[in-house]
Structures are given as structure tokens and as C-alpha cells.
Amino acid sequence: MNSSHPDPPAGYQKPYEPMTAISWLDLFPGEVGLLVGAVGLFGGLAGVYSDIAAVLEVVRRAATLDSFGVYLSLVGAVGSSILFHEGVHVLAARLLGCDAHIERNGLEPHVRLCGGFLSRRADAMISLAPAVVLTIVGLPLLVVVESAFGVAIVATALVTNVAGSGRDIASVLALRQLPPGSLLYYSDTQLAYEPSPVR
């Protein structure tokens, strides 16, 4: 066993660190695009099931600091959504056999995976779990919550979750470059183990 990675499983070649091009989803325009799309999607849904003018008034009061309590509530929704998002990554990773914990990168929390031998599918499930889980939980709340304040809180959490999923989506798209049957292992970096050629 190498100090930074285990020996390849039977039928697999030596590992390498996959090189991926930077995705537009990792860059500022991609993040803005996701944010605008999420606001349009969840704002539109909120408008169908609630008084959108009242919801926008709540957001306006927070943005202009007319009500510091409303401002703190929306900031709390953003922070809670971020922490829940990262927590779902950790839970999904552990359920799929990979150790994971949350680290801080400046002010931004992110998940660090360790170990694994994950299939491409399992790796994609870990990446996409927060976007799927939080949307499944949040959409019914967006429909059943009656107060404009409550709708603003739920919509803010949903927008934050989806807008913060750019890097997750980019990592799933990067998995396409690996051949079927490849395994991923996490140590200091992401390592790919490709199946040995059949002879």
C-alpha cells in the first residue's frame, strides 16, 4: 500500500488523479446563472401558491433593513440551508461507505471525503444528494406554508441550496470522462482506479 492511497483492487490499474477542466458552473457566471434560475423557479412557484407581492415585501423589508428581525431570519435561512446542504453530503457519503466531515474554507464550509472506492454512480449520488433532498423537503413547504414571511424563509433556503450546487453539478459532469466501472478514492486528492483491460 502506498502512503497516500491503497493498492488497486483486483482487476484495476494503478490510480491516477483525474484532470478536469474548470466548469462554467464553478465560475462566477455559472453561479449567477444558477442563482437567477433558482430565484425564477422558486419565486414563480411561490407566486402560484401565495401572494407574491406580500412575499416580495418581506424580502424588501429585509434587504433595506426596515425590519432587522426579518433580515436576521432570512440570513438564518441562508446559513441553515448551507449547513444542512453540507450535512446531507456527509450523511450520503457515510451511507455509501466513505468517511466524510465538514471543513471550513475561509467562511465557506465544504465536505472533505476520505477513503471510499466509490463507483461513479455513488460519487454522483453524494454530490447531488443535497440538491435533491432539500428540494423534495422544501417544495411541499412552499405550497403549504400560508404566511408571506414563511414562504420567504422557505424560498430563501431553496434558492440558497440550488444556487450553491454549481460545484456539485460540475463534479458529476466531470465523472463522464471516466470509463464505466471506474472507482474513485479520496485521500489528499481524488484518485481514479480504472478497470484493467480485458485480455
N, C-alpha and C positions, 0 to 999 in steps of 0.2 A: 504494500500500500504506500502510495506517495503521501508526503506530509500534507498536501493541500487537497487531495482528492483520493477516493478509494480506487482500487483496481477495477477495470471494466468487468461487468457481469459476463458470464459465459455467453458467447455469441456476439459480443460487442467489441468495437475497436477502441483504441486509446482515446481519451476525451480531448476535446479542444474547446476553446472559448469562441462561441459563435459571434461573428461580427455582423452588426446590423446597422443600416443607415439610419440616421435620425429621421423619425417620422414627423410629418407636419403636425400630428396630434401632440407631440412633445414641445412644440414651439408656440410662441405667443399667439399667432393667428389661429392655430388649431384650438387652443384653449378658449379664445374669444368665440370662435365658431361654435364650440360645444356649449358655452355659456349662453349665447344668443339662441341657439336651438332649444336648449333646456328651458329657458325663460318662455320662449314661444309655445313649446309643447305644454308645459305645466301651467303657464298663465292662461293659455287657451282652454285647457280642461277646467281650471278654476272658474273661468268665465262662464262655462256651460252650467256648472252646478252651484254657483254662488254669485253674489252681487260683486262683480269685478270692480266697480267704482269704489265700493267700500273697502275692498282688499287693497286697491292701489292707494287709497287714502291712508291706510295703516302703514304701507311701505313709505309713502311720502313723509308721514309724521316721524318715522324712524330716520329716514335719510336727512331730514332737515333738523333733526334733534328737537322737534316740537315736543316729543314725549321721550324722555330718556329711558323710561321703563320699557317702552316698545322697542327702542333701539337696542337695549340690552337683551331683550327677548329674541330679537332676530339674530343678533351676534351669537347668542347662546344656541340658537338653532343651527347656525353655520358650524360652530365648534363641535356641537354634539354629533352632527352629521359626519364631520371629518373623523372624529374618534370612532364612531360606530362603523364607518366605512373601513377603517384600518382594522378594527376588531373583527369584522366579518372576514377580511383577508386571513387573519391569524387563525380563526376558527376553521375556515375552509382548508387551509394548509395542514393544520393538525389532523383534521378528519381524513385527509388524503395521504397521511404518513410523512409529513415534512415538518420539521420544527420551525417555528416562526415566532418572532417577537417584534414589538414596535420600538423603533428608534426615532430620534429627532434629528432632522437635517436643518439646522437653523430653527426657525419657528414651525417648519413643516414636518409633521410626523410621517413616517413611512415604515413599511414592513420589511424586515430582513428575513429571508428564508435560509434555512440551514439543512443540509442533507437532502434526502429525497429519493432519487431515481424515479422521477415523475414522468409519466407519459406526456405527450404534447397535450392531450385532452385534459389530464389532471392539472397541468400548469395553466391552461386556459380557464379551467373552472375556478382556480384560485384567483386569477386575475379579474374575472368577470363577476364573481360571486357578490361583491358589494353592490354593483350597479343593478343586478337582478333582484337581490333580496330586498334592498331598501326601496326599490321601485314597487315591488309586489306589496310591501307593507304600506308604503306611503300613498299609493293611488286610491285604495279604498278610503283612507283617512281624508283625502282631498275631497271625496264625494260626500262622506257622512258628517264631517265637521261643519257646523252651521254658522259659527261666528266668523266675521271677516278677519279678526285677529288670529283665530285658529287656522284658517285657510292660509293666511300669510306665513305663519310659522311652518306649516306642513310644506307649502310650496317652496319656501326658502331652503328647507332641508333637502327636498327632492332636487332642486336646481343645483345646490352645492354638491350633492352626491354625483349627479351626472356630469356636471362641469369638471369635477375632479377625476373623472375616469379616463381622460385622454391617454395618460401614460399606460394605463391598464389595457386599453384597446390597442395601443401601439405595440405592446409586448405580445399580445395574442396574434396580431397580424404578422409579427416577426417570426412566429413559430412556423409559418408556412414554408420558410426556406429549409427547414429540417426535413429529412426523409421520413416517411412513415416508419413507425417502430422505434424512433429515437427516444432516448431517455435524457432527462435533464437533472443535473445535480447541482446543488448550491453550496459553495464554501465561501471564499472571499469574492468569487465571481460566479457567473452562471456557466456551467460546463455541459457540453452536449456529448452524449455517447451514441454513436450511430451503429446500427446492426452491421455485423461483418458480412462481406459479400458472400453469397451462396456459391459454392464451387461444385 
